[in-house]
Amino acid sequence: MVSFRAFLAGLLFSFAPAAAEAVALPITQCEAVWLDPVRSRQVPIRIRMPAGTSKVPVILFSHGLGGSLDAGALWAQAWADAGFAVINLQHPGSDIALFGKADFRSALSSEQLIARARDVQFVLDEMSRKPNEGQCELSRIDPKRIGMSGHSFGAQTVQAIAGQSFPMLIEPPLYDSRVRAAIGFSPSPPLTGSAEAAFATVHIPFLSITGTDDAVPFVIPITARQRQLPFRLMPAGDKFLLVMRGGTHAMFAGQLFRSGLDGEPTAHIRDTVIATTIAFWRAMLNTDRLAMRWLQSPVGLRAGLPAGDVFESR
């Protein structure tokens, strides 16, 4: 059996030989706080722009409850190294400012979810309007190749942007057709209403990533098994599920430091997530047929996984 490190090396260098040079080149990183005048709301952002002058796809990342721009750093850096622009968002009202507050869990509300989705829509508008942010050339972003990702509450934000429906009427809708593909780290079924109805309206390519120990019962009553429901209930067609043996909830936050939940991923989980997500983005945003075959073929990704890890597609 080929090791996953070999799979990762093959993914980074064989799928796109130019990536070998891109990895060695520096990533331009910029930070700013963008003001949404309509909502009088400040949205902190961190941009990673790959080297070069050509048009590039962009991936947005939404943190979980109590998170910050540091969430998803492992994934964002790897995606930028692979040639994608990445924009991390920080959501006021459900970000790191919540820590130490007695009503920490109350931020897991429909009001905050709507505010988060509006943050995403605002950032999509703003990045198309602004030619630059500091040294980052936003004009290089291809508006027809946009991906959305997030962890935990950020995954719920992704689900909303990707087309999840809700029991109440939300106007304008949270769904954003500019997003072509999505990845949910630790996705969730709805806490109220029909899960079948909620996910029946998600038609874009979607990769769900979770683990056998992906649960935080003291925050939200969702089991690790239930995190597979979005994949199982979304309409078939470019839907994927990666389940990592021993993967905990905090590991998929992709932070570069240990959290109170002991969230640093193992080397295997880190490398597997990086390889799988890069293949997904290349297949869906770059129309890379070799990446798609690696995801779909029984002798591709599946052949490299050890016992206990699962990868499915529909």
C-alpha atoms as one frame of an Amber mdcrd trajectory, in Angstrom:
protein
   0.000   0.000   0.000   1.318   3.437  -0.914   1.804   5.711   2.116  -0.343
   8.794   2.369   2.754  10.977   2.320   3.483   9.528  -1.118  -0.100  10.268
  -2.144   0.285  13.844  -0.937   3.547  14.314  -2.797   1.975  12.915  -5.952
  -1.024  15.181  -5.547   1.055  18.332  -5.159   3.551  17.617  -7.915   2.078
  15.157 -10.418  -1.349  16.720 -10.882   0.142  20.105 -11.700   3.917  20.183
 -12.231   3.957  23.961 -11.888   2.862  23.502  -8.279   6.355  22.250  -7.470
   7.674  25.731  -8.160   4.696  27.473  -6.533   5.285  25.710  -3.209   8.768
  27.218  -2.997   7.553  30.742  -3.685   6.378  33.035  -0.879   2.712  33.589
  -0.131   1.649  37.219   0.259  -0.411  37.633   3.433  -2.555  40.690   4.139
  -4.935  41.582   6.956  -7.656  44.184   7.109 -10.993  45.035   8.675 -13.654
  45.642   6.066 -16.636  47.788   7.011 -20.060  46.782   5.764 -21.873  50.151
   5.752 -25.287  48.555   5.250 -25.030  46.685   8.564 -22.514  49.004  10.289
 -20.496  45.855  10.859 -16.725  45.375  10.810 -15.481  42.078   9.369 -11.798
  41.193   9.963 -10.208  39.277   7.098  -6.860  37.606   6.404  -5.829  37.038
   2.793  -3.254  34.564   1.509  -2.367  35.225  -2.115  -0.195  32.743  -4.034
   2.801  33.998  -5.974   2.423  34.933  -9.626   0.348  37.206 -11.805  -2.266
  34.857 -13.281  -5.916  34.561 -12.298  -6.514  32.214  -9.349  -9.510  30.595
  -7.640 -10.397  31.815  -4.165 -11.528  29.890  -1.077 -13.226  31.550   1.905
 -12.916  30.051   5.409 -15.370  30.588   8.280 -14.265  29.736  11.841 -16.227
  27.872  14.491 -17.854  29.231  17.647 -15.309  31.299  19.574 -12.808  31.203
  16.717 -10.692  33.786  14.980  -8.615  34.390  11.864  -6.210  31.725  13.169
  -8.773  28.969  12.589  -8.114  26.902   9.487  -4.532  28.163   9.185  -3.188
  24.671   8.413  -5.646  24.223   5.571  -5.382  27.820   4.312  -1.601  27.684
   4.067  -1.679  24.375   2.196  -4.333  25.650  -0.231  -2.372  28.834  -0.884
   0.779  26.760  -1.477  -1.239  24.765  -4.020  -2.149  27.921  -5.950  -5.439
  29.083  -4.399  -6.129  32.479  -2.888  -7.619  32.042   0.593  -9.606  34.547
   2.655 -10.287  33.837   6.334 -13.216  35.683   7.891 -13.820  36.548  11.540
 -17.450  36.885  12.614 -18.227  39.446  15.353 -20.732  38.078  17.844 -19.598
  34.451  17.554 -15.818  34.871  17.576 -12.996  34.712  20.130 -14.512  37.583
  22.137 -17.018  35.049  23.501 -14.462  33.178  25.597 -15.034  33.568  29.308
 -18.616  34.692  28.906 -21.410  32.832  30.649 -23.651  32.898  27.573 -21.000
  31.371  25.266 -23.372  28.792  23.763 -26.176  31.295  23.174 -24.236  32.566
  20.145 -25.194  29.339  18.359 -28.357  31.044  17.175 -30.184  31.590  13.917
 -29.482  35.312  14.236 -25.732  34.694  14.389 -25.893  32.183  11.541 -27.649
  34.751   9.362 -25.083  37.396  10.335 -22.264  35.015   9.398 -23.775  34.252
   5.993 -24.210  37.984   5.370 -20.515  38.413   6.268 -19.637  35.909   3.541
 -21.841  37.652   0.989 -20.359  41.016   1.939 -16.778  39.730   1.568 -17.621
  38.267  -1.844 -18.945  41.671  -2.883 -15.989  43.547  -1.445 -13.264  41.346
  -2.922 -14.808  41.861  -6.359 -14.948  45.622  -5.850 -11.434  46.185  -4.489
  -8.469  45.744  -6.871  -6.030  45.424  -3.967  -5.826  44.978  -0.221  -2.364
  46.040   0.836   0.106  43.960  -1.170  -2.562  41.400  -2.104  -3.821  41.794
  -5.672  -7.511  40.975  -5.409  -7.889  41.663  -9.134  -6.201  38.280  -9.687
  -9.179  36.451  -8.168 -11.349  34.637 -10.698 -14.985  35.382  -9.726 -16.137
  32.213 -11.514 -14.012  29.947  -9.309 -15.087  30.525  -5.718 -15.053  27.913
  -2.956 -16.451  28.146   0.572 -15.226  26.263   3.647 -15.579  26.354   7.404
 -15.380  24.407  10.642 -18.213  23.600  13.088 -20.386  26.753  13.254 -18.377
  27.743  10.204 -19.518  24.518   8.530 -23.106  25.491   9.298 -22.322  28.816
   7.634 -21.003  26.913   4.611 -24.167  24.793   4.494 -26.319  27.928   4.456
 -24.285  29.529   1.672 -24.356  26.223  -0.253 -28.158  26.117  -0.295 -29.426
  24.515   2.919 -33.067  25.405   3.500 -34.560  26.507   6.808 -38.005  26.228
   8.445 -38.345  30.036   8.545 -38.338  32.376   5.583 -35.072  34.285   5.242
 -34.949  37.203   2.833 -32.787  37.713   0.957 -31.760  34.038   0.888 -28.501
  32.925   2.501 -27.644  30.778  -0.522 -25.073  32.407  -2.792 -24.784  31.143
  -6.358 -21.296  32.615  -6.728 -19.925  29.743  -4.638 -19.229  26.763  -6.895
 -18.049  24.173  -4.355 -17.898  23.793  -0.582 -16.131  21.924   2.208 -17.661
  21.499   5.648 -15.315  20.466   8.475 -17.473  18.906  11.225 -20.791  19.641
   9.480 -24.090  19.440  11.363 -27.686  18.441  10.816 -30.237  21.130  11.723
 -31.214  21.239  15.397 -34.847  21.876  14.424 -36.923  20.933  11.413 -36.481
  18.168   8.875 -32.901  17.242   8.014 -34.142  15.697   4.755 -35.775  18.964
   3.701 -32.815  21.039   4.873 -30.269  19.288   2.668 -32.455  18.464  -0.333
 -31.676  21.893  -1.752 -27.850  21.628  -1.668 -26.871  20.958  -5.269 -23.287
  22.215  -5.522 -20.275  19.907  -4.990 -19.785  19.376  -1.254 -17.089  17.579
   0.760 -17.913  16.701   4.373 -14.966  15.998   6.687 -15.451  14.522  10.139
 -14.000  11.980  12.573 -15.095   9.062  14.701 -14.695  11.235  17.838 -16.082
  14.449  16.359 -18.432  15.533  19.145 -18.562  18.315  21.756 -21.635  17.411
  23.837 -21.068  20.212  26.364 -21.537  22.727  23.511 -24.027  21.131  21.117
 -25.900  17.772  21.280 -24.676  16.345  17.966 -22.961  12.972  17.826 -20.014
  12.105  15.609 -22.277   9.830  13.578 -24.819  12.592  12.990 -22.144  14.722
  11.332 -22.363  12.360   8.371 -26.038  13.245   7.774 -25.446  16.262   5.497
 -23.534  14.024   3.064 -26.138  11.252   3.206 -29.103  13.584   2.707 -27.781
  15.941   0.044 -28.747  15.092  -3.540 -26.234  12.811  -5.224 -23.666  14.320
  -7.576 -20.166  15.389  -6.541 -20.853  14.787  -2.853 -17.996  13.343  -0.782
 -17.469  12.214   2.818 -14.141  11.711   4.619 -14.313  10.130   8.088 -11.022
   9.995  10.003 -10.496   7.364  12.671  -9.813   9.086  16.005 -10.522  12.509
  14.577 -11.809  14.883  17.252 -13.877  17.995  16.729 -11.066  20.448  17.408
  -8.584  18.685  15.116 -10.556  19.811  12.080 -10.298  23.482  13.103  -6.863
  23.345  11.471  -5.155  25.609  13.990  -1.381  25.860  14.301  -1.462  25.625
  18.092  -2.999  23.376  20.735  -6.332  24.580  22.047  -8.173  23.866  25.276
  -9.804  20.982  23.420  -6.398  19.486  22.501  -7.074  20.275  18.877  -3.773
  19.684  17.107  -4.371  17.080  14.362  -2.156  14.029  14.055   0.262  13.964
  11.108  -1.923  11.415   9.329  -5.119  13.442   9.752  -3.330  16.636   8.717
  -1.812  15.080   5.578  -4.999  13.256   4.607  -7.140  16.371   4.955  -4.673
  18.464   2.976  -4.412  15.914   0.160  -8.162  15.332  -0.047  -9.156  18.990
   0.068  -6.597  20.057  -2.530  -7.835  17.311  -4.849 -11.432  18.444  -4.268
 -10.661  22.109  -4.970  -8.684  21.238  -8.077 -11.415  18.972  -9.364 -14.251
  21.416  -8.717 -12.647  24.837  -9.251  -9.979  23.970 -11.840 -11.854  21.163
 -13.654  -8.851  18.911 -13.019  -9.821  15.463 -14.329  -6.871  13.690 -12.737
  -7.826  15.070  -9.330 -11.415  13.933  -9.875 -10.292  10.428 -10.822  -8.111
  10.285  -7.692 -11.196  11.112  -5.614 -13.539   8.705  -7.373 -11.368   5.708
  -8.284 -11.148   2.702  -5.931  -7.381   2.676  -6.603  -7.011   6.391  -5.815
  -7.669   8.000  -2.459  -9.522   5.003  -1.062  -6.580   2.692  -1.730  -4.282
   4.834   0.405  -6.448   5.012   3.512  -5.651   2.778   6.493  -8.259   0.635
   8.228 -10.680   2.797  10.162 -10.656   5.745   7.757 -13.553   5.969   5.302
 -14.031   7.892   2.084 -17.345   7.790   0.205 -18.818   9.559  -2.796 -22.317
   9.903  -4.231
